[in-house]
Amino acid sequence: MQEKESRMQEKESRIQEREILLLQKEADSKKRIEKREKRLHSLIQLLLHENLMDDLRRVSEDAGYLEQMYQRYGL
């Protein structure tokens, strides 16, 4: 009987550990998304401020150009 309870407690403990890991991964993922959004927002503001509409359109269509613009503006 005690052995069965012990196994159940171990199983519950492993489940809790997995849940904690999943919550941590979710929080990390949200932070990465927020960071990318902030970076893109900053670039959009810079391009609008400089009235670079062609560049703004191009970064929305071309991921490679988007990365180039991030580098150009130090983002």
CORJO-V165488 format. One record per residue. N is the residue number from 1. SS is DSSP state (alpha for helix, beta for strand, coil for the rest). PHI is phi in radians with two decimals (999 if undefined). PSI is psi in whole degrees, -180 to 180 (999 if undefined). Layout:
n=N ss=SS phi=PHI psi=PSI
n=N ss=SS phi=PHI psi=PSI
This chain:
n=1 ss=coil phi=999 psi=-47
n=2 ss=alpha phi=-1.13 psi=-36
n=3 ss=alpha phi=-1.10 psi=-41
n=4 ss=alpha phi=-1.13 psi=-42
n=5 ss=alpha phi=-1.11 psi=-40
n=6 ss=alpha phi=-1.09 psi=-43
n=7 ss=alpha phi=-1.12 psi=-40
n=8 ss=alpha phi=-1.11 psi=-42
n=9 ss=alpha phi=-1.13 psi=-41
n=10 ss=alpha phi=-1.09 psi=-42
n=11 ss=alpha phi=-1.12 psi=-44
n=12 ss=alpha phi=-1.08 psi=-39
n=13 ss=alpha phi=-1.11 psi=-44
n=14 ss=alpha phi=-1.11 psi=-40
n=15 ss=alpha phi=-1.10 psi=-44
n=16 ss=alpha phi=-1.09 psi=-41
n=17 ss=alpha phi=-1.07 psi=-43
n=18 ss=alpha phi=-1.11 psi=-41
n=19 ss=alpha phi=-1.09 psi=-41
n=20 ss=alpha phi=-1.10 psi=-44
n=21 ss=alpha phi=-1.08 psi=-42
n=22 ss=alpha phi=-1.13 psi=-41
n=23 ss=alpha phi=-1.12 psi=-40
n=24 ss=alpha phi=-1.13 psi=-43
n=25 ss=alpha phi=-1.10 psi=-41
n=26 ss=alpha phi=-1.12 psi=-42
n=27 ss=alpha phi=-1.12 psi=-42
n=28 ss=alpha phi=-1.10 psi=-41
n=29 ss=alpha phi=-1.10 psi=-43
n=30 ss=alpha phi=-1.09 psi=-40
n=31 ss=alpha phi=-1.11 psi=-42
n=32 ss=alpha phi=-1.12 psi=-41
n=33 ss=alpha phi=-1.11 psi=-45
n=34 ss=alpha phi=-1.08 psi=-39
n=35 ss=alpha phi=-1.12 psi=-44
n=36 ss=alpha phi=-1.12 psi=-41
n=37 ss=alpha phi=-1.12 psi=-42
n=38 ss=alpha phi=-1.10 psi=-41
n=39 ss=alpha phi=-1.09 psi=-46
n=40 ss=alpha phi=-1.14 psi=-42
n=41 ss=alpha phi=-1.02 psi=-44
n=42 ss=alpha phi=-1.08 psi=-44
n=43 ss=alpha phi=-1.11 psi=-44
n=44 ss=alpha phi=-1.02 psi=-45
n=45 ss=alpha phi=-1.05 psi=-44
n=46 ss=alpha phi=-1.10 psi=-45
n=47 ss=alpha phi=-1.16 psi=-40
n=48 ss=alpha phi=-1.14 psi=-43
n=49 ss=alpha phi=-1.04 psi=-37
n=50 ss=coil phi=-1.59 psi=4
n=51 ss=coil phi=0.98 psi=42
n=52 ss=coil phi=-1.72 psi=69
n=53 ss=alpha phi=-1.16 psi=-36
n=54 ss=alpha phi=-1.11 psi=-42
n=55 ss=alpha phi=-1.15 psi=-40
n=56 ss=alpha phi=-1.06 psi=-45
n=57 ss=alpha phi=-1.10 psi=-43
n=58 ss=alpha phi=-1.16 psi=-39
n=59 ss=alpha phi=-1.16 psi=-24
n=60 ss=alpha phi=-1.34 psi=-15
n=61 ss=alpha phi=-1.96 psi=-20
n=62 ss=coil phi=-2.29 psi=105
n=63 ss=alpha phi=-1.09 psi=-35
n=64 ss=alpha phi=-1.12 psi=-42
n=65 ss=alpha phi=-1.18 psi=-36
n=66 ss=alpha phi=-1.00 psi=-47
n=67 ss=alpha phi=-1.10 psi=-40
n=68 ss=alpha phi=-1.04 psi=-42
n=69 ss=alpha phi=-1.21 psi=-36
n=70 ss=alpha phi=-1.03 psi=-45
n=71 ss=alpha phi=-1.17 psi=-43
n=72 ss=alpha phi=-1.00 psi=-41
n=73 ss=coil phi=-1.68 psi=8
n=74 ss=coil phi=1.18 psi=34
n=75 ss=coil phi=-1.82 psi=999
